[in-house]
Amino acid sequence: MTVLCAVWGFQQVAIKAIAADVAPVMQIAVRSGIAAVLVLAADRLFGSARWLRGSSVAGLVAGALFAAEFLFVAEGLTRTTAAHMAVFLYTAPLFAALGLHAFAPGERLSPLQWCGIVIAFAGITATFLLHGGTSNSPNADSSLLGDLMGICGGAAWGFTTVVVRTSTLSQAPAAQTLFYQLAAAFVVLLAVALANGQASVTWTTPVWMSLGFQAIIVSFASYLTWFILLRRYLAARLGVLSFLTPLFGVAFGHVFLNEPVDMSFAVGAILVLGGAFIVNGESLLHSLFRKVEGV
């Protein structure tokens, strides 16, 4: 799980690093198309579960949300740093928790989880307010818009989870759900790239390496590994460990792209990730409290 978090944290850096040669929206379209073919081929060769019929509508909705998530990521990365995107994208568990609270009666939020949501959104507010008061950069407004796109990407990701959990896709094989999402992202983002004149690619060695990493390692291998882990281990514990991802994202952005970490972002990131940790790791926190009380 730690390796997966490192891979996911590095993907924002991989996109940003070759943005001058391939527009981010085109990068994600290409990697999604390649990964969709790989998922389909792997399922046909090694998959044992039959694909669920009657799930096409839910699949289209989940696919559209998945495409929206990465459209926001692609456009946001042209305006803000990879570190900021890695953190704000991880508001997804907050939106998923709110959506499941509304549409899944068995997943109501507890008072502790509501406190986590308040803390996380306080962090988002603090980031924007402090940023406006401390930054004199001419690109400050553009950076804030990129951060907002990261939050929108997190919302789309969170609501994708809601659709998967509350629809027929909850009974579908993992490969089927992932294929719907990747195929939709390929079609939508390729159309956007062509419409906006962002489909050109300058083929260099870094471009080949980055797209290969994104398509094979991130979109294909890591996502399928995630689904396998979910079948074998407790989802709550995996979810808590997944919050290593934005920490890796911030570290990789600083090391490989020389991205600064300003005070407003640091304060906001701590609150956002802390609140999301409380929402996603409530059961773990309760067990720790019980152990402390026992001692």
QUIZI-V536110 format. One line per field, one symbol per residue. psi: psi as a letter, one per 30 degrees, with the letter a starting at -180 (. if undefined). burial: 1 if it has 24 or more other C-alpha atoms within 12 Angstrom, else 0. A space follows every 10 residues. Layout:
BEGIN
psi->???
burial->???
END
This chain:
BEGIN
psi->eeeeeeeeff eeeeeeegff fkkeeeeeee eeeeeeeeee eeeeefkfkk kklggeeeee eeeeeeeeef eeeeeefffl leeeeeeffg fefeeeeeee eefjffhkkl eeeeeeeeee feeeeeeeee efffkgkfge eeeeeeeeee eeeeeeeefe eeeefgafff flleeeeeee eeeeeeeeee eeeeeghgfk kjjleeeeee eeeeeeedfd eeeeeeeeef fflkeeeeee ffffefeeee eeeeefghkl jleeeeeeee eeeeeeeeef heeeeeeeee eeee.
burial->1001111111 1111111110 1111111111 1111111111 0010000000 1000110111 1111111111 1111111111 1111111111 1111111111 1000000010 0011111111 1111111100 1000000000 0011111111 1111111111 1111111110 0111111111 1111111111 0110000110 0000001101 1111111111 1111111000 0000000111 1111111111 1110000000 1001111111 1111111111 1100000000 00000
END
